[in-house]
Amino acid sequence: MTPPPRPLRIGNASGFYGDRFDAVREMLTGGPLDVLTGDYLAELTMLILGRDRAKDPARGYATTFLRQLEDTLGLAMERGVRLVTNAGGLNPAGLADAIRALAQRLGIDCRVAHVEGDDLLGVRDWGPGVFAANAYLGGAGITACLRGGADVVVTGRVTDAALVTGPAAAHFGWAADDWDALAGAVVAGHILECGTQATGGNYAFFTEHDLRRPGFPLAEIHPDGSSVITKHPHTGGAVTVGTVTAQLLYETAGARYPGPDVTARLDSVRLAPDGPDRVRVHGVRGEAPPRTLKTGLTRLGGHRNEVVFVLTGLDIEAKAALVRDQMEGAMSKRRPAEVRWTLSRTDHSDAAVQEEASALLRLVVRDRDAAAVGRAISGAAVELALASYPGFHVTAPPGKGSPYGVFEAVDTPADTVPHTAVLPDGSRLTIPPAPTTPAVGGPVDEPPDELPDEPPLPPPLPPGPTRRAPLGAVAGARSGDKGGSANIGVWARSEDAWRWLAHTLTVDRLRELLPETAPLKIIRHPLPRLRALNFVVEGLLGEGVAAQARFDPQAKAVGEWLRSRHLDIPEVLL
């Protein structure tokens, strides 16, 4: 009998552009790997790379990755580890050429391939101000590059999970319609994509683990698409059902998780402990992907400026009213298109430390005209230094303003996107779209299992005594951004806590606990197998992270704000 193929060990060494520089070397030396991935792209990153490319057409890629390879490319080749990264950003061909030049300079035999076709900027008129238009490609181009003998594969904008689905499909020979296997790899890829967030980073119950230097995660992918999430031995952090659940809920929405390779059913995911720092992910179901690809448009939204006034001691509200009136008067001749004031009462009465006696009054202005938010604002603020409230000072000298970006997602027919694998020998292979059904939720000839509007929930806990306590005493949460919307995933750590959470944390209750969300559309998605609820709050982030519309522009801490809110919790859970 032929033994089953051994698992494919895929590690991650970057969750964003700016992640731990030494992670590539740590992952290559920490234990055995077959593939090492690096995710460098986010909505904000595309703005940064777009501005780089505008200054120099030869740029537009994440230069950090190239610097990381200076002393690790040879190590990867010696150990037979293939490298797969989206660090190519807006110029994957340019980064691939730079890696070839590096390998030649270092005397390293290295076959480099890249994936292109995601850049749709010149395909059509996307409207004024758009300087980056990129379709989210799947992993099939990566698969083709690896099957073509590549040691290093560079991509532009692919889905984060494609960095895992591509190598897995190449290794196991999956067909384009092996939905369940592909969906399992998508889930593993989503868990790995943010690096140490899967090993305890940004984890609600962070005090339970040593997080001083968490290790990066890896997945042992099996032929059926199931996986075990783990990390190299003797590295910090932890891999538990809780840490994996938290990452599964990050930046997702409903039970269906559509992508260019497959639609993964998050309501089918099962997690189980598999030993110390090992979590088994299995049971994942997949469906055909939609016929369209998400396309991210990045455009210049205008210019913004910000002044933060420090208000100290007594009469905070009166001081805020005074300086606000003064600044409003100064802006009366040419008021910026958007003016936002926020008073954060961080002050404490009778404080022994001056900083603890101070509140922050934040003024944010935006306008398409740079002059309207430049000297006109910063000059007016500086001129008040000796003519306003007692104790006047600001957190930083007011600046001249800066451009800000706006991210927008639109759908593009998959069969119009020129997905292309450029193999190590220079040959070009056109990648056809995945077999599809109509857009998720639309009519189909043979519809997949229909998901109910709300899956069956467990019976509620029987009545009993309650105590006022923070939600975080019994539930974890993780939140994040998707364009202008935010998601808040909340999960329970026991079956009884889930019975209570599922019936207590309704949309109306969320609006009460987080008043900022009250006027916005909120959709609740129960995920019973994860004992979790996922809320999507539409419009909380305005025009997206690059626009910096709120104090926490990526909604990173909204979940922790929710956990800090008090409500009546059954004493049996406390």
C-alpha positions in Angstrom: 0.0 0.0 0.0 1.3 3.4 -1.0 1.6 5.7 2.1 -0.3 8.9 2.0 1.7 12.0 1.0 3.3 13.7 3.9 1.8 17.1 5.0 3.0 20.2 3.2 4.6 22.5 5.8 3.8 26.2 4.9 5.1 29.0 7.1 4.5 32.7 7.2 7.1 35.4 7.8 5.1 38.6 7.3 1.6 39.8 8.0 2.1 43.4 6.7 4.6 45.8 5.2 6.7 46.6 8.2 6.4 43.3 10.1 9.4 41.8 12.0 12.4 42.0 9.7 14.2 39.0 11.2 11.2 36.7 10.7 12.3 35.2 7.4 15.6 34.0 9.0 13.8 32.8 12.1 11.3 30.7 10.1 14.1 29.3 7.9 16.2 28.2 10.8 13.6 27.4 13.4 12.5 24.0 11.9 11.6 22.2 8.7 9.5 24.0 6.0 8.6 23.3 2.4 7.2 26.8 1.6 7.7 30.1 3.3 5.1 32.9 2.5 5.1 36.6 3.1 2.1 38.9 3.0 3.0 42.5 2.5 -0.1 44.0 1.1 -3.1 45.8 2.6 -5.4 48.5 1.5 -3.1 51.2 3.1 0.0 49.5 1.5 -1.4 49.9 -1.9 -1.7 53.7 -1.3 2.0 53.7 -0.1 3.2 51.7 -3.1 1.1 53.8 -5.5 2.8 56.9 -4.3 6.2 55.2 -4.6 5.4 54.2 -8.2 4.2 57.7 -9.1 7.7 59.0 -8.1 9.6 56.3 -9.8 8.0 53.8 -12.3 10.6 51.2 -11.4 9.3 51.1 -7.8 5.9 50.0 -6.5 7.0 46.9 -4.7 7.9 46.1 -1.0 11.6 46.8 -0.8 11.8 45.2 2.6 11.4 41.7 1.1 14.4 42.3 -1.1 16.5 43.4 1.9 15.4 40.4 3.8 16.7 38.1 1.0 20.2 39.6 1.2 21.2 37.1 3.9 18.4 34.5 3.6 18.0 33.7 -0.1 21.0 31.3 0.0 19.7 29.7 3.2 16.3 29.1 1.6 17.8 27.5 -1.4 20.2 25.3 0.7 17.2 24.0 2.7 14.9 23.5 -0.3 12.3 26.0 0.9 10.3 27.7 -1.8 9.4 31.4 -1.2 6.0 32.8 -2.2 5.2 36.4 -1.6 2.9 39.2 -2.7 5.6 41.7 -2.1 5.6 42.5 -5.8 2.7 44.9 -5.0 2.2 47.1 -8.1 5.3 45.9 -9.8 5.8 42.1 -9.5 8.0 41.9 -12.6 10.3 44.6 -11.2 10.8 42.7 -7.9 11.3 39.5 -9.7 14.1 41.1 -11.8 15.6 42.6 -8.6 15.7 39.1 -7.0 17.4 37.6 -10.1 20.0 40.4 -9.9 20.5 39.7 -6.2 20.9 36.0 -6.8 23.4 36.6 -9.5 25.4 39.0 -7.4 25.4 36.5 -4.5 26.2 33.5 -6.8 23.1 31.7 -5.9 21.2 29.4 -8.3 17.7 30.5 -8.0 14.7 30.2 -10.4 12.3 33.2 -10.1 8.8 33.5 -11.5 6.1 36.0 -11.1 2.3 36.4 -11.5 0.8 39.4 -13.2 -2.5 40.6 -14.6 -4.0 42.0 -11.5 -3.1 45.6 -12.5 -6.1 47.0 -14.3 -5.3 50.7 -14.1 -5.0 51.2 -17.8 -7.8 48.8 -18.7 -10.6 51.3 -18.4 -11.4 54.7 -16.9 -11.9 54.2 -13.2 -12.8 57.8 -12.5 -10.9 60.8 -11.3 -7.9 60.4 -8.9 -7.6 56.6 -9.2 -3.9 55.7 -9.3 -4.1 52.0 -8.5 -6.7 49.4 -9.6 -5.9 45.8 -8.8 -8.0 42.7 -9.0 -7.6 40.1 -6.2 -6.3 37.0 -8.0 -6.4 33.5 -6.7 -3.6 31.0 -6.3 -3.7 29.3 -9.7 -1.0 31.5 -11.1 1.2 30.6 -8.1 0.5 26.9 -8.7 1.6 27.2 -12.3 4.8 29.0 -11.4 5.7 26.3 -8.8 4.8 23.5 -11.2 7.1 25.3 -13.7 10.1 24.8 -11.3 10.2 28.2 -9.6 12.1 28.5 -6.3 10.7 32.0 -5.7 7.3 33.2 -6.8 6.5 36.9 -6.7 2.9 38.2 -7.1 1.1 41.5 -7.2 -2.4 41.7 -5.6 -3.6 38.2 -4.9 -5.9 37.2 -2.0 -3.9 36.7 1.2 -5.1 33.0 1.3 -3.8 32.5 -2.3 -0.2 32.4 -0.9 -1.3 29.0 0.7 -3.8 27.7 -1.8 -1.3 28.1 -4.7 1.5 26.0 -3.1 -1.0 23.4 -1.7 -2.7 22.8 -5.1 0.7 22.5 -6.8 1.9 20.0 -4.2 -1.1 17.8 -4.0 -2.3 18.1 -7.6 -5.7 19.4 -6.8 -8.1 20.2 -9.6 -9.6 23.6 -10.0 -12.9 22.3 -8.7 -11.6 20.4 -5.7 -13.8 22.7 -3.6 -13.4 21.2 -0.2 -9.7 20.8 -0.4 -9.3 24.3 -1.7 -11.6 25.7 1.0 -9.5 24.0 3.7 -6.4 25.7 2.3 -8.2 29.0 2.1 -9.0 28.7 5.8 -5.4 27.7 6.6 -4.2 30.7 4.6 -6.5 33.1 6.3 -5.2 31.9 9.7 -1.6 32.3 8.6 -1.9 35.6 6.7 -1.6 37.9 9.6 1.5 36.3 11.1 1.7 36.3 14.9 -2.0 37.1 15.3 -2.4 33.3 15.0 0.1 32.7 17.8 -1.3 34.9 20.4 -0.6 38.4 19.1 -3.4 40.9 19.6 -5.2 38.2 21.5 -8.0 39.1 23.9 -6.7 36.8 26.7 -3.1 37.8 26.2 -2.1 37.5 29.8 -2.3 33.7 29.5 0.7 33.4 27.3 4.3 34.8 27.0 3.9 37.3 24.2 7.1 39.1 24.5 8.2 37.7 21.1 5.6 35.3 19.6 6.8 33.0 16.9 5.3 33.0 13.4 2.8 30.4 12.5 2.9 27.5 10.1 0.3 25.1 8.7 0.7 21.4 8.0 -1.6 21.0 5.0 -3.0 17.5 4.3 -4.1 16.1 1.0 -7.8 16.6 1.8 -7.2 20.3 2.6 -7.4 19.8 6.4 -4.5 21.2 8.4 -2.8 21.6 11.7 -1.8 25.1 12.7 1.4 25.2 14.8 4.7 27.1 15.2 8.4 26.2 15.4 9.5 24.7 18.7 10.9 27.0 21.4 9.3 30.1 20.0 7.1 32.5 22.0 3.4 32.9 22.0 0.9 30.0 21.7 -1.3 28.2 19.3 -4.6 27.3 20.9 -8.2 26.9 19.7 -8.7 30.4 21.1 -5.9 32.1 19.1 -7.0 30.3 15.9 -10.6 31.2 16.5 -9.7 34.9 17.0 -7.8 34.9 13.7 -10.6 33.1 11.8 -13.0 35.9 12.8 -10.6 38.6 11.7 -11.8 40.7 8.8 -14.5 38.2 7.7 -18.2 38.6 7.4 -20.8 35.8 6.9 -20.8 32.1 6.7 -19.7 32.2 3.0 -16.2 33.5 2.5 -16.0 34.1 -1.3 -12.7 34.2 -3.1 -11.3 33.7 -6.6 -10.4 30.0 -6.1 -13.4 28.8 -4.0 -16.1 30.0 -1.6 -15.2 28.6 1.8 -17.9 27.9 4.2 -16.8 29.3 7.6 -19.9 27.7 9.2 -18.3 24.3 8.5 -14.9 24.9 10.1 -14.1 22.6 13.0 -11.2 23.2 15.4 -9.7 20.7 17.8 -6.6 20.6 20.0 -3.9 18.4 18.5 -1.2 18.6 21.2 0.8 21.5 22.7 0.7 24.5 20.3 -1.2 22.4 17.7 -4.8 23.0 16.5 -6.4 20.8 13.9 -8.6 22.5 11.3 -11.0 20.1 9.5 -14.4 19.6 8.1 -14.2 22.7 5.8 -16.7 22.7 3.0 -16.2 24.6 -0.3 -18.4 25.9 -3.1 -17.6 27.4 -6.4 -16.4 31.0 -6.4 -18.4 33.9 -7.8 -17.9 34.9 -11.4 -16.4 38.2 -10.4 -13.2 39.3 -8.8 -12.9 41.9 -6.1 -11.0 44.9 -7.5 -9.5 47.5 -5.2 -9.4 51.0 -6.3 -7.1 53.5 -4.6 -7.6 57.1 -5.3 -6.5 60.4 -3.9 -9.3 61.6 -1.7 -7.9 65.1 -1.0 -5.8 66.6 1.8 -6.2 66.5 5.6 -4.7 68.1 8.6 -5.0 67.5 12.3 -4.4 69.5 15.4 -4.7 67.9 18.9 -5.2 70.5 21.7 -4.3 69.4 25.3 -6.8 70.7 27.9 -5.6 70.3 31.5 -7.2 70.5 34.9 -10.4 72.4 35.6 -13.2 73.6 33.2 -12.4 71.1 30.4 -15.7 71.6 28.6 -15.4 75.4 28.8 -11.8 75.3 27.5 -12.8 73.1 24.6 -15.7 75.4 23.8 -13.4 78.4 23.7 -10.7 77.1 21.4 -13.3 75.5 19.2 -15.1 78.9 18.8 -11.7 80.5 18.0 -10.8 78.0 15.4 -14.3 78.1 13.8 -14.0 81.8 13.5 -10.6 81.5 11.8 -12.1 79.0 9.3 -15.1 81.1 8.5 -13.6 82.7 5.4 -12.8 79.3 3.8 -14.2 76.5 5.7 -12.8 73.1 4.8 -15.2 70.6 3.2 -15.1 68.4 6.3 -14.5 69.6 9.9 -14.6 67.1 12.7 -14.1 67.8 16.4 -13.6 65.0 19.0 -13.2 65.6 22.8 -11.6 62.6 24.5 -12.0 62.9 28.3 -8.8 61.1 29.3 -8.5 63.4 32.3 -8.9 62.5 36.0 -9.8 64.8 38.8 -7.2 65.6 41.4 -4.5 63.8 39.4 -1.1 63.3 40.8 0.4 63.2 37.2 -0.1 66.1 34.8 -0.8 63.9 31.9 -3.6 62.2 33.8 -5.1 65.6 34.4 -5.4 66.3 30.7 -8.0 65.7 28.0 -7.5 65.8 24.2 -9.5 67.9 21.8 -8.9 66.7 18.3 -9.6 68.7 15.2 -9.5 66.9 11.8 -10.1 68.8 8.6 -10.3 67.5 5.0 -10.7 69.2 1.6 -9.7 68.6 -2.0 -7.8 71.9 -1.9 -4.5 71.5 -0.1 -4.5 75.2 0.8 -7.8 74.9 2.7 -6.3 72.6 5.2 -2.7 73.7 5.2 -1.4 77.0 6.5 -4.9 78.3 7.0 -5.4 75.7 9.8 -2.0 75.2 11.2 -1.3 79.0 11.3 -4.6 79.7 13.0 -3.8 77.1 15.7 -0.3 78.5 16.3 -1.6 82.0 16.6 -3.8 81.0 19.6 -0.8 80.0 21.6 -0.9 83.1 23.8 -4.5 84.0 23.3 -6.7 81.1 24.3 -7.4 78.8 27.3 -5.0 78.6 30.2 -2.4 75.9 29.8 -2.7 76.0 26.0 -0.5 73.5 24.2 -0.8 70.9 21.4 0.6 67.4 21.1 2.8 68.3 18.1 3.5 71.3 16.0 0.7 71.7 13.4 1.8 70.7 9.9 1.0 71.8 6.4 -1.4 68.9 5.8 -1.0 65.8 3.8 -2.8 63.9 1.0 -5.0 61.0 2.0 -6.3 58.0 0.0 -9.7 56.4 -0.4 -10.2 52.7 -1.0 -13.1 51.3 -2.9 -13.9 47.7 -3.8 -15.8 47.0 -7.1 -16.5 43.7 -8.9 -14.8 42.8 -12.2 -15.8 39.8 -14.4 -13.1 37.2 -13.8 -12.9 36.3 -17.5 -11.8 39.9 -18.3 -8.8 39.8 -16.0 -5.5 38.7 -17.7 -4.2 36.4 -15.0 -0.8 35.3 -16.2 2.1 33.2 -14.8 5.5 34.2 -16.0 7.6 31.1 -15.6 11.3 31.0 -14.7 12.3 30.5 -18.4 10.3 33.6 -19.3 7.4 31.8 -21.0 4.0 33.1 -20.2 1.0 30.9 -19.3 -2.5 32.3 -19.3 -4.5 31.2 -16.2 -8.2 30.6 -16.9 -10.8 31.7 -14.3 -11.9 29.0 -11.8 -15.1 27.1 -12.7 -17.8 29.2 -11.2 -21.5 29.6 -10.4 -23.2 33.0 -10.6 -22.4 35.6 -7.9 -22.9 34.3 -4.4 -26.6 34.6 -3.5 -27.8 34.7 -7.2 -29.7 32.0 -9.0 -27.8 28.8 -10.0 -28.7 25.8 -12.0 -27.7 23.5 -9.2 -27.7 25.6 -6.0 -25.4 24.7 -3.2 -26.9 23.8 0.2 -28.8 26.9 1.2 -27.7 28.6 4.3 -30.5 29.6 6.6 -30.8 33.3 7.5 -29.7 32.4 11.0 -28.4 28.8 11.8 -30.0 27.0 14.8 -28.8 28.4 18.1 -28.4 26.5 21.3 -31.1 26.8 24.0 -30.6 29.8 26.2 -29.3 29.5 29.7 -32.0 29.0 32.4 -32.8 32.1 34.5 -30.5 32.7 37.4 -28.8 35.5 39.4 -26.7 37.9 37.4 -23.9 40.4 38.2 -22.8 43.6 36.4 -19.5 42.8 34.7 -17.6 43.5 31.5 -18.4 41.3 28.5 -14.7 40.5 28.3 -15.0 38.4 31.5 -16.7 35.7 29.5 -16.0 36.4 25.8 -13.1 37.2 23.5 -13.2 39.6 20.5 -11.2 40.7 17.5 -12.1 43.4 15.1 -10.7 44.8 11.9 -11.4 46.7 8.7 -12.8 45.9 5.3 -12.9 49.1 3.3 -15.2 51.5 5.0 -16.8 48.8 7.2 -15.6 47.1 10.3 -16.1 43.6 11.6 -16.3 42.6 15.2 -15.9 38.9 15.9 -17.0 37.8 19.4 -16.5 34.2 20.7 -17.3 32.3 23.9 -14.9 29.9 25.5 -17.4 27.5 26.9 -20.7 26.0 25.8 -22.7 27.7 28.6 -21.1 31.0 27.7 -22.1 30.5 24.1 -25.7 29.7 25.1 -25.8 33.0 26.9 -23.9 35.0 24.3 -25.9 33.8 21.3 -29.2 35.1 22.8 -27.8 38.2 24.6 -25.5 40.0 22.1 -28.1 41.0 19.5 -27.7 43.8 17.0 -29.8 46.1 19.3 -27.6 45.2 22.3 -24.5 46.0 20.3 -25.9 49.4 19.4 -26.5 50.1 23.1 -23.0 49.0 24.1 -21.2 50.8 21.2 -23.2 54.0 20.7 -20.9 55.0 17.7 -22.6 52.2 15.8 -26.2 53.2 16.5 -27.0 55.0 13.2 -25.2 52.5 11.0 -26.3 49.3 9.4 -25.2 46.2 11.3 -25.4 42.6 10.2 -25.0 39.7 12.7 -23.6 36.4 11.5 -23.8 33.5 14.0 -21.1 30.8 13.6 -22.2 28.1 16.1 -19.3 25.7 15.4 -16.9 28.4 16.5 -19.2 29.5 19.3 -19.0 32.9 17.7 -20.9 35.9 16.4 -19.5 38.1 13.7 -20.9 41.6 13.3 -20.3 43.7 10.2 -20.8 47.5 10.9 -21.1 49.2 7.6 -19.6 52.7 7.2 -17.9 52.9 10.6 -14.6 53.7 8.9 -15.9 56.2 6.4 -13.9 55.8 3.1 -11.4 53.3 4.5 -8.2 53.2 6.5 -6.3 55.5 4.2 -8.8 58.2 4.8 -8.2 58.0 8.6 -11.8 58.8 9.3 -11.8 58.0 13.1 -9.5 57.8 16.1 -9.0 54.0 15.4 -9.0 54.1 11.6 -8.7 50.3 11.1 -11.1 49.3 13.9 -8.3 47.3 15.6 -9.6 48.1 19.1 -13.3 48.2 18.6 -13.5 44.6 19.9 -11.6 45.5 23.0 -13.9 48.5 23.5 -16.9 46.1 23.3 -15.3 43.7 25.8 -14.8 46.5 28.3 -18.6 47.4 28.3 -20.6 46.2 31.3 -23.8 44.2 31.2 -25.7 41.8 33.4 -23.9 38.4 33.1 -25.1 35.2 34.8 -23.1 34.5 37.9 -22.7 30.9 36.8 -20.4 32.1 34.0 -18.4 34.4 36.3 
